[in-house]
Each structure stands twice: as C-alpha cells, then as structure tokens.
Amino acid sequence: MSPREASFLARVQEALPTLHPAERKLGLMLCDFPGDLASYSTVELAKLANVSTPTVSRFIRRLGYASYEEARVQVRLERESGSRLYLGSRTRSGAGPSLNDRFDHYRANLDGTLQWLDPALLDSVTSALLSARRVWTIGLRAGQAFAAYMHWQLLQVVEQVALLPAAGQTLGEHVVGFTPDDVAIVFGLRRRVVATDAILASIRKRGCRILYITDEGVAFHQDATWHVRCSTTSPGPLFSHVGVLAACHAIAEGVIEKAGPDAAARLRAFEAINEALDDA
C-alpha cells in the first residue's frame, strides 16, 4: 500500500519502525490520539507531544504528505467517517468531561437530530410504514442494533416486518423480492460498509421506498425516499447514539398513534397471549 492509498493511522503505523526517537515518540502519541492532528497547529502538537516543531514537520514529510495542512485535511475526513480513535484527545485522556457536560452534549444531539426530523417528513414516513406490504429493517455494523430495535418496536403494530440480514443469509436473497409497495429502513451509521451505496441502489432498483437513517456526516442520498440524519458527536471516544434512538422511537410511536384502534387491539392481543404464557 502506497502512502497515497493509506489512511493517516496506517501511514503512522507503517513508518514507526524507521522513525528517529523523537519522531517515534510523536508517532506513538498519534497512534492513540490521531484526531489531535486535526485540532492543533504544528507548534501546539509539538508542545503536546513534548517534541520540537521541526520534529513535527519532519514526521509529516516522512509519512508522505506535502504539508501539515494536507495531513490535517485527511485526518478531519477520517474523523468524520472513520474510527472512534479519532474522537479521543490526549488533552482529555484523564478525568474527561463531567457528567453534566456529557448530558448537555447528549441533549444537543437530540436537538440536532430534531432539525432533520420535521413533522411533515414524520407524517409521510409513518403513513408509508403503516400501509406498506412489508417493512424491512436493515442494519450492518453499528446499524444492526438499531435495525433490531426498530423491528421490535414496529412489530407492535406492523405485522409484516422483517429484520435483515439474518444469520447465514445474504441481502440479495431478500432484496430480489422487494416491491414498490414495500419500505426498507436502512441504517447507515459510522463506520459504514463499503457496499452501502450499492445496497441502496439495489433496493431502489426494485422500486422499494427507502428510509435512510444516518449520522450527520452523510450527505442527503439520491436513492433515499426519506433521509433522517442524526447528530452523533461526543465529548469522549464513543459516538453518541441518543439521537438515533430518539428518531427510531418517534417513528415507531408515530406509526402506533396513526394506526389508532387497530394498534390498540393488536397490543391487547399481545398482552393476552403474554399473560397466558406467563411471559410478563
């Protein structure tokens, strides 16, 4: 893999054995906190790693970059769409933000998500889900847990809902049967699989409508009938998915409310069966 093809982290890891001691010291720090390169100037980064400014410049050149700014641009892009390592910082690797700061950030993510989930979009989505021949919830990697959650919630009122992919099966085995009367709920959260765009195109080719739920780093997608972007930023090393969960909950509740008496009857039937099975 040539430097031009490699990620920033891969470049650092490949170069480590050949670096001079001061450069290796900087490289080891950036292996743990690669996102710091996007946040600091050369002087600030040198101070953070306790090396000289010329050491930072030599280090960047050894990685194959023409300039510090070129490296920063790549790190910013990878921080937006890649590893959780890019969210951490050496300056906050100790005590970290307070509990109040964390919850303030979570609330900000809810507010950020709300701006992309307006009432008109929610009304259109819930109507489509309620009238669909079949609803498919699809999640890979981080999206799998949310696809399972959405499937479980919609099952309260939507009888024909399926979770994909099932163990040992391919998506193609199901997508071939999608119709224009169906709705596919696709979760595209970081880190997305390379084939995400191809998956969306294949679903759209069958005429199936798509609700695409993603993080804020994804541009509105041409193959999506509806696109809900969720704020997932975090003061720590993990993405915050409170906005994703809130969006799922709002959609599921909207479907149940729109179903009216039919939903109430189905829920009563659930409870009756659960009581008979002693499955409280």
N, C-alpha and C positions, 0 to 999 in steps of 0.2 A: 504493500500500500504506500503510495507516494504521499508526501506531505500535503499536496493539494487535495487529495481524496480523503484524508484522515480528519477526524474530529479533533478539537483542541486537546481534549484529555488524552486521546490516543497518541497525539504527537508528543505530549509531555512524557507519557509512559515509555514510549519508544526511545526517546532521547536520554532518559535518566542515566543509563549506564555509562554514557560517554561525556557527561557534563562535568565541569570543574566543581570543586566542593561548594563554592558559594552559589553557583547556578543550580546544583543539585538540591541545595537547601531550599531555594525558591521553588524548584520543581516539585519537591515533596509537599510543600505547603499547598501548592496549587492542585495537586492530586486530591487533597482533602477538601479544598475550597476553590474550585475552578471559577466559580461565579465572581470571586473577588477581582478578577482581571477586568471585568466589565464595569466595576464600581469605582475603581481608583485610578489615579494618574500614575505614571511611572515613579514619581517621587514618593507618592503615598504608598504604593505597593512595595517599594524598596524599604521604606520605614517599617511597614507591617511585617515583612519577612526578615528584617534586620540584615539587609544586604545593601550594596551601593546601587545608585541609579544606573551607572554603566553596566553593572551585572544584569539588571533587568533588560536593558537594551540588547546585550549580547545573547541573553537567554532567548528573547523573542526571535532574533535572527537565526539562532541555532534550530528553532522549530520550523523555519522555512517561511516566516512572514516577512513581508517587505517593510512593515512598520508596526508599531504598537497598536495603532488605531485599527489596522486590518485584523489583528488578533482579537481586539475588543469587539469588533463587529461580529466575528464568528461566535464568540462566547455569548454575546447578547442573544443571537439567534438560537443557540443551543440551550440557553437558559429558558427561552420562551417555549421550546418544543421538546426538550430532552430530559436528561437525568435530573433526579431530585437533588443530586450533589450540587448542582448549580444554584440551589436556593440557599445553601448554607454560607456562613461567613466566619472568618477567623475572629472578627471583632465581636461576634455574639455567640462564640462557641462555649462560653462559660455558663453563667446563670440563665441567659436568654431573656426574652421578654416576659413581663409579668402576666399573671392570669388575666387581669383586666385588659391588658394590651392585646392579648390573644383574642379575647371575646369581642373587643372593639373591631378587630380585623375580621372576625367571622361575620359580625353584623354588616360590615362594609361589603363583604362578599354577597350577602343576601340582597343588599341594596343594588349592587352592581348587576346581579342576576335579574332582578326585577325589571330593570330598564329594557331587557330583551324579551321579557315575557309579558307583553301588554295584553289587556282584556280581549281585544279583537283576535289576536293570534290564539289565545287560550280557548276562546269560543269556537274558532274554526277547528282546532285540534281535537277538542273533546267531542264535537259533533261527528267528526270523521271516525274517531275511535269507536264511538257508540254504534255507528251504522256500518262499520266495516264487516266484510265477510269473515275476515280473520285478521288478527293483530299479531305481529311478530316482534318480539323484543330481542335485540341483537347487541351483544357486547363482547369485546375482546380485550384482553389485558385488564386495565383498570376499569373499563366499562362493563366487565362481566358481572360484577357485584350489583351495579345499578340496573342492569338489564334484568337480573333476577329479582331485584326489589320491585321494579315496575311491573314485571309479570305477576308477582304475588299480589300487588295492590289492585291491578286491573282485573284479576281473576274474581274479585269480589262481585263484579257486575258484568264483565265481558266474558262470555262462555268460551268463545273460540279465540284463545290467546296462547301463543307458544313461545318458549324461550330457546334461543339459538346462540351458539351451536351446541348441540347435545354431544355428550361424550362419545367419541369414536365416529362422529359423523362430520361430513363436510358441509359448508354453507350451500354449495352448488346443489346438493341433493334436495334442498328445500326451496332455494331461490327459483329453481326451474318451475315450481308450482305457484309462484306468486302471481296475483292478478291485479287488474286496475281497481278492483273492489277491496283490496287489502291495504293495510297500513303497516309499514315497518318502522319501528322506533330503533334508531341506530345510535349507539353511544360512541363518540369519538374523542375520548379523553387521553391526555398525555400519559404514557408515550403511545401514540397510535401505531398500528401495524402499517407496514409499507403499502399493503394492498388496500387500504381504506378507500381510496378514491375509486379503485377498480370494483370494490364491493358495492359502493353506492351506484356506480354506473350500471352494474349488472342488475341491481334491483330496479332501477329506473327504467331499464330496457324492457322489463316485464310489465311496465305500466303502473307498477305499485307506487303508492304515495309514500313519502319518506318524512318522518320527523327526526331531524338530526340534532342531537344534544351533545354539545362540545364544551371545552374550556374556552376562555376568551381569546386564545391565541389563534383560533381558526377563522379565516375569512368566510363570509356567507357563501355557501356552496351551491353551485348551479343545479345540482341534481336533487337538492332537498326541496320538498314542498314547503316545509316549515323548518326553521333553524333557530334553536334556542341556545344562546351562548351563556355560559355560567362563569362567574368570577371564581377563580381557584387560587388566588395568590395567598401567601402565608408568610408570617414573620419567622418561621422556622424552616427546617429542611424537608417538610412534607407538604404536598399540595393540600389545600383546604377544600373539601367537597361539600360543605354545608349548603352552598348554593345549588349544586346538582341535586342533592336530596330534597331540598325545598321545591325545586322545579318539578321533580317527579311527583311529590306529594300533592302539589297544586293541580297538576294534570289529572291524577287519579281521583282526587276529590271532586274536580270539575265534572268528570265522567259520571261519578256516582250521583251527584246532585242533578245532573241533566237527565239521568235515567229515571229519576222520580220513583213512583210506586213499584216499578219493575225491580229496581235495585233493592228497595226495602224488602220486597217479597223474597228475593234471592238471598239476602243476608239473613232473613228469618229462617229460611230453609237450611242455610249453613249451620246456624246455631242449634236448630232442632236435631240435625244429624250429629253434631259435635256432642250434644248432651246425651244422645242415645249411645254414642261410642265412649262416653265418659272421657271426652277429649276437650276439657275445659280450656 
